[in-house]
Structure formats: structure tokens, C-alpha cells
């Protein structure tokens, strides 16, 4: 999913009760991974600052492993 921001943004993820583990990955348009966050709580909030990023387009992806049973 794309995300537009100039100084920073907050990504909030809710309702992860049915998942064993999740990871949030931020990538540039070339598919290069810039940051990743392990998610262990059912609700999480991440602040992403643009201070260390060059101007451009960035994407974030949420990957999840579903709980068994």
C-alpha cells in the first residue's frame, strides 16, 4: 500500500488477534527494504520519519502468520 507524507507518518495496525506473528516492511520503489518492524501486540503503532529518507515513493507491506487451531 502506498503512503504519502512529507515529514513523517504514523502507521497504526489493529486487530491482529488471530495472527501468531506479523511484520511491517517499508520499501522504496526499487523493492529495497529500508525498515522493518516486528509486531508482537494485537494493536501496534509505528512512527516513520522522513528525516533519513530521500524524497521519493515508499511502500509498506504487512505480512502475517496465522495462528493454528
Protein Blocks (a to p, Z undefined) as FASTA:
>chain_A
ZZddfkbccdddehillpfbdcdddddfkopafbdcddfbfbdcddddfklpccdddddd
ddddddeZZ
